[in-house]
Amino acid sequence: MLQWISDHAVELINIIIIDLTLAGDNAIVVGMAASRVAPQLRAKVIFWGIAGAVILRVLFSGVAVQLLQIIGLTLAGGLLLLFVAWKMYRQLVDGSEHSIDEVEANVASTARHPGEVSFWSALWTIILADVSMSLDNVLAVAGVAQGAQEPLPVLIIGLGLAIILMAVASTYIARLLAKYPWIAWIGLLIILWVALDMIYTDSHKITCATYNIGCSETLWQAVLHRLGLGPSGPGG
């Protein structure tokens, strides 16, 4: 077990930071939606919002690895993650994220929100946001897992950790990221690297399938090769 952890330490550390970076957003989204319903419905909205996020992550993870084996879809996933990285960068630079303390205060307040909405309207808002956040999380974890010697266990651990953090510790994580923003910056860099690696690797697969060159070379292998520190991939 210890040997397995040692062999996959880089992937596991990357996944932990990605999960930390993305888990805090869930608390903000669920809390903001819950604060807009009647006070007696807020706990119900929070429960079903978190439950929906868990279900979506499980559903997405069930097909993520299989889909990313199809040539071209990893490239598309990498481009999507690149857009996620851009959104994260804008949030970090602009400081456009809402304060978790403010959101919690609104949820705890017994006053009715001036723009009050129904339970189903708030839940629908959370589900739409969860679809995007769950897909981002699953793609990032699956992208990291693809580079591991044993991708499936790494994927299961990564997504299991994401679900646990999001379900029981997302509020704490949101506070942690607000106090230590450098964690979010590291998470952003890792997601950016995973996106570029997915784009580069799948582009090589497409080139390999079409022209039989550049087969199986990852972005990391390419960087090492260009620096003269390692061999190139077969056919590259």
C-alpha positions in Angstrom: 0.0 0.0 0.0 2.8 2.4 1.0 4.6 1.5 -2.2 1.5 2.2 -4.3 1.1 5.6 -2.6 4.8 6.4 -3.2 4.5 5.4 -6.9 1.4 7.7 -7.4 2.4 10.5 -5.0 2.6 13.2 -7.6 -0.8 12.4 -9.1 -2.4 12.1 -5.6 -1.0 15.5 -4.4 -2.2 17.1 -7.6 -5.7 15.7 -7.2 -5.8 16.8 -3.5 -5.0 20.4 -4.5 -7.5 20.3 -7.4 -10.2 19.0 -5.1 -9.4 21.7 -2.5 -9.5 24.4 -5.1 -12.8 23.4 -6.6 -14.6 22.3 -3.4 -15.0 25.7 -2.0 -17.1 27.0 -4.9 -19.8 24.5 -4.0 -20.4 26.1 -0.6 -20.7 29.6 -2.1 -23.1 28.5 -4.9 -25.4 26.4 -2.5 -25.3 29.1 0.2 -26.2 31.9 -2.2 -29.1 30.0 -3.7 -30.3 28.9 -0.2 -30.3 32.4 1.1 -32.9 33.5 -1.5 -35.6 31.1 -0.3 -37.8 31.4 2.8 -35.9 30.8 6.0 -37.7 27.5 6.8 -36.7 26.0 3.4 -33.0 26.9 3.5 -31.8 23.7 5.2 -33.7 21.6 2.7 -32.2 23.5 -0.2 -28.7 23.0 1.2 -29.2 19.3 1.7 -30.6 18.6 -1.8 -28.0 21.0 -3.4 -25.2 19.0 -1.8 -26.9 15.6 -2.6 -27.3 16.7 -6.2 -23.6 17.6 -6.5 -22.6 14.2 -5.1 -24.9 12.3 -7.6 -23.6 14.3 -10.6 -20.0 13.6 -9.7 -20.7 9.9 -9.4 -22.5 9.9 -12.8 -19.8 11.9 -14.6 -17.1 9.8 -13.1 -18.8 6.6 -14.4 -18.2 7.6 -18.0 -15.2 10.0 -17.8 -12.4 7.4 -18.2 -14.2 5.6 -21.0 -14.9 8.8 -22.9 -11.4 10.1 -22.5 -10.1 6.9 -24.2 -11.8 8.1 -27.4 -9.3 10.0 -29.6 -10.4 13.6 -29.8 -12.5 13.7 -26.6 -9.5 14.2 -24.4 -8.5 17.2 -26.6 -12.0 18.6 -26.2 -11.8 18.0 -22.4 -8.5 19.7 -22.3 -9.9 22.8 -24.1 -12.9 22.8 -21.6 -10.4 22.7 -18.7 -8.4 25.5 -20.3 -11.6 27.6 -20.2 -12.1 26.6 -16.5 -8.6 27.8 -15.8 -9.3 31.1 -17.5 -12.5 31.6 -15.3 -10.5 30.7 -12.2 -7.8 33.2 -13.1 -10.4 36.0 -13.7 -12.0 35.3 -10.3 -8.6 35.3 -8.5 -7.5 38.5 -10.2 -10.8 40.4 -10.1 -11.6 39.2 -6.6 -15.1 38.5 -7.8 -15.8 35.6 -5.5 -18.4 36.1 -2.8 -17.4 36.0 0.9 -18.3 32.8 2.6 -18.9 34.7 5.8 -21.4 36.9 4.1 -23.1 34.0 2.4 -23.4 32.1 5.8 -24.8 35.2 7.5 -27.5 35.5 4.8 -28.4 31.8 5.2 -28.5 32.1 9.0 -30.7 35.3 8.9 -34.3 34.9 9.7 -35.2 37.8 7.4 -36.7 37.1 4.0 -34.6 37.9 1.0 -35.9 40.9 -1.1 -35.6 38.8 -4.3 -37.0 35.6 -2.7 -37.5 32.6 -5.0 -39.2 29.2 -4.7 -37.6 26.0 -3.4 -37.6 24.5 -6.9 -36.1 27.7 -8.5 -33.3 27.7 -6.0 -32.6 24.0 -6.5 -32.6 24.4 -10.3 -30.0 27.1 -10.0 -27.8 24.9 -7.9 -28.2 21.9 -10.3 -27.2 24.0 -13.3 -24.1 25.2 -11.4 -23.4 21.7 -10.1 -23.4 20.3 -13.7 -20.6 22.7 -14.6 -18.6 22.3 -11.4 -19.0 18.5 -11.3 -17.8 18.2 -14.9 -14.8 20.5 -14.2 -13.9 18.5 -11.2 -14.2 15.1 -12.9 -12.3 16.2 -16.0 -9.5 17.6 -13.9 -9.2 14.5 -11.8 -9.5 12.1 -14.8 -6.9 14.1 -16.7 -4.4 13.7 -13.8 -5.4 10.0 -13.4 -4.6 9.3 -17.1 -1.0 9.9 -16.5 -0.8 7.4 -13.6 0.5 3.8 -13.9 -2.9 2.6 -12.5 -5.4 5.3 -13.6 -8.6 3.7 -12.2 -7.7 3.5 -8.5 -6.3 7.1 -8.7 -9.5 8.3 -10.3 -11.7 6.6 -7.7 -9.6 8.0 -4.8 -9.6 11.5 -6.4 -13.3 11.6 -7.0 -14.1 10.0 -3.6 -12.0 12.7 -1.9 -13.8 15.4 -4.0 -17.2 14.1 -2.9 -16.2 13.9 0.8 -14.6 17.4 0.8 -17.5 18.9 -1.0 -20.2 17.2 1.1 -18.7 17.8 4.6 -16.0 20.4 4.4 -16.8 22.8 1.6 -17.5 25.7 3.9 -14.3 25.3 5.8 -12.4 25.0 2.5 -14.0 28.2 1.2 -12.7 29.9 4.3 -9.3 28.3 3.9 -9.0 29.5 0.3 -10.0 33.0 1.4 -7.3 33.1 4.1 -4.6 31.4 1.9 -5.3 32.4 -1.7 -1.9 30.9 -2.8 -3.6 27.5 -2.5 -6.1 28.5 -5.2 -3.2 29.8 -7.4 -1.4 26.4 -7.1 -4.6 24.7 -8.0 -5.0 27.0 -11.0 -1.5 26.1 -12.2 -2.1 22.4 -11.8 -5.5 22.6 -13.7 -3.7 24.6 -16.4 -1.0 22.0 -16.7 -3.5 19.1 -16.8 -5.5 21.0 -19.5 -2.4 21.6 -21.7 -1.2 18.0 -21.1 -4.6 16.6 -22.3 -4.5 18.9 -25.3 -0.9 18.0 -26.2 -1.3 14.3 -25.6 -4.5 13.8 -27.6 -3.1 16.0 -30.4 -0.2 13.5 -30.5 -2.7 10.6 -30.6 -4.5 12.1 -33.5 -1.2 12.7 -35.3 -0.1 9.2 -34.5 -3.4 7.7 -35.8 -3.2 9.8 -39.0 0.5 10.0 -39.8 2.0 7.4 -37.4 4.3 10.0 -35.8 4.4 11.5 -32.2 2.8 8.4 -30.7 2.2 8.3 -27.0 4.3 11.3 -26.1 3.0 13.3 -23.1 3.6 17.0 -22.5 6.0 16.1 -19.7 8.0 13.7 -21.9 8.1 16.4 -24.6 9.4 19.0 -22.2 12.1 16.7 -21.0 13.0 15.8 -24.5 13.3 19.4 -25.6 15.6 20.0 -22.6 17.7 17.0 -23.5 16.8 15.3 -20.3 14.8 12.3 -21.6 13.9 10.3 -24.7 11.1 11.3 -27.0 8.0 9.2 -27.4 7.9 6.5 -30.0 7.6 7.9 -33.5 8.3 11.5 -32.1 
